[in-house]
Amino acid sequence: MFFKSMPAFTYKVNNDSIITKDIFQRVGLDRQIKTSLALESYYIQDGDTPDILANNLYGSSRYHWVLLIVNDITNVHDQWPRRQEELLTYTKEKYGSGNHLNDHHYRLVSDTTITVDYDPVAIANGTVEAVSNFNYEAELNEDKKQIFLLKKDFLARFIVNYKELMAQ
């Protein structure tokens, strides 16, 4: 359904023409759905995937793409939260073996949104804390867990809107 509704276009390669889907065409939620009570907040649990959530909510995993569009997710690999064991593996691969617990940055304890330079005195007196590479990635991962679900009552309307927008 997701790809079927995408418009086709002709891609020229040398002297040949290839007809393919325009995968760069994107649509978003219309204002009526966004401003209505069509969305509910959801916190992703370890092991939840778009297809599992779609199956639980809509009765079919084939509607996983609806969850992705509603949350403006274009890359599930990078934008969907990783399971705990995947997060550890990812961090070790990203920062190198044995470096996942090294300091990534330093921040104020009183306001963790403020990043500061390394200061051994401030660390010793407890006003600044070190954030490890793993904890940094875990916090980013945690932020990805808060998503919105389109309520089942609005699914049919959403699909119709999607088809109409893609046909333009």
C-alpha positions in Angstrom: 0.0 0.0 0.0 2.7 2.5 0.9 4.7 2.1 -2.3 1.6 1.3 -4.5 0.3 4.8 -4.0 3.5 6.5 -4.9 3.6 8.2 -8.3 5.8 6.6 -10.9 8.4 8.5 -12.9 10.8 7.8 -15.7 14.4 7.6 -14.9 16.8 7.9 -17.8 20.0 5.9 -17.7 22.2 6.3 -20.8 19.8 5.5 -23.6 17.4 3.4 -21.5 14.3 4.6 -19.6 13.4 2.9 -16.3 10.0 3.4 -14.8 10.2 3.5 -11.0 8.4 4.8 -7.9 9.2 8.3 -6.6 10.3 7.3 -3.2 11.2 10.9 -2.3 7.6 12.0 -2.4 6.4 12.5 1.2 3.1 13.5 2.8 2.3 14.5 6.3 -0.7 14.6 8.5 -3.4 17.0 7.5 -4.4 19.7 10.0 -7.7 18.1 10.8 -6.1 14.9 11.9 -3.3 16.7 13.7 -5.6 19.1 15.6 -8.3 16.5 16.4 -8.1 13.8 19.0 -6.8 11.4 16.4 -3.4 10.9 18.0 -2.4 9.4 21.3 0.9 9.4 23.0 2.8 6.1 23.3 6.0 5.1 25.0 7.9 2.4 23.0 8.8 -0.6 25.0 12.0 -2.6 24.5 11.4 -4.8 21.5 8.5 -2.9 20.0 8.8 -2.5 16.3 6.5 -0.6 13.8 5.1 -3.8 12.5 4.3 -5.2 16.0 2.7 -1.9 17.0 0.7 -1.8 13.8 -0.5 -5.3 14.3 -1.5 -4.7 17.9 -3.3 -1.4 17.0 -4.7 -1.9 13.6 -4.9 -5.7 13.4 -2.3 -6.0 10.6 1.5 -5.4 10.4 1.1 -4.0 6.9 0.1 -0.6 8.4 3.5 -0.1 9.9 4.2 2.7 7.5 1.3 4.7 9.0 3.2 4.8 12.3 6.3 6.0 10.5 4.5 8.8 8.6 2.7 10.0 11.7 6.0 10.3 13.5 7.9 11.7 10.5 10.3 8.7 10.6 12.2 8.3 7.3 14.9 5.9 8.5 13.8 3.2 10.9 17.4 2.1 11.5 18.4 5.5 12.8 15.2 7.1 14.1 13.5 4.1 15.8 14.8 3.3 19.3 17.2 0.4 19.6 16.6 -2.5 22.0 18.9 -2.4 25.0 21.3 -5.1 23.7 21.4 -3.5 20.3 22.3 -0.1 21.9 25.3 -1.6 23.6 26.5 -3.2 20.4 25.9 0.0 18.4 27.8 2.1 20.9 30.8 -0.2 21.0 30.9 -0.2 17.2 30.5 3.5 16.9 33.1 4.5 19.5 35.4 1.5 19.2 35.8 -1.5 21.4 36.4 -0.6 25.0 35.5 3.1 24.4 31.8 2.9 25.1 32.4 4.0 28.8 34.8 6.8 27.9 33.6 10.4 28.5 31.6 11.8 25.6 31.0 15.3 27.1 30.5 17.1 30.4 27.4 18.9 31.6 26.1 20.9 34.6 24.4 18.7 37.2 21.9 21.5 37.9 20.9 21.8 34.2 21.8 18.8 32.1 21.0 20.6 28.9 24.1 22.8 29.3 27.3 21.3 28.0 30.6 22.5 29.6 34.3 22.1 29.2 36.2 19.6 31.3 36.9 21.0 34.8 38.3 18.6 37.3 37.4 21.0 40.2 33.8 21.2 39.2 33.6 17.5 38.7 35.1 16.9 42.2 32.7 19.3 43.8 29.7 17.7 42.0 28.6 20.7 39.9 29.7 19.1 36.6 29.3 15.5 35.6 30.8 13.4 32.8 28.5 11.7 30.3 29.9 8.5 28.9 29.6 7.5 25.2 27.1 4.8 26.2 25.0 7.2 28.4 24.9 9.8 25.7 23.6 7.2 23.1 21.2 5.8 25.7 19.7 9.3 26.3 19.3 9.9 22.6 17.7 6.5 22.3 15.3 7.3 25.2 14.2 10.4 23.4 13.1 8.3 20.4 10.8 6.2 22.6 8.0 8.9 22.9 5.9 8.6 19.7 2.3 9.2 18.6 -0.1 6.6 17.4 -3.0 7.3 15.0 -6.1 6.0 16.6 -7.8 3.1 14.8 -10.9 5.1 14.1 -8.9 7.5 11.9 -6.9 4.8 9.9 -9.3 4.6 6.9 -9.4 8.3 6.5 -5.7 8.6 6.8 -5.2 6.0 4.0 -7.7 7.8 1.7 -5.9 11.1 2.3 -2.6 9.4 1.7 -3.7 7.9 -1.7 -5.2 11.3 -2.8 -2.1 13.2 -1.9 0.2 10.7 -3.6 -2.0 10.8 -6.8 -1.4 14.6 -7.2 
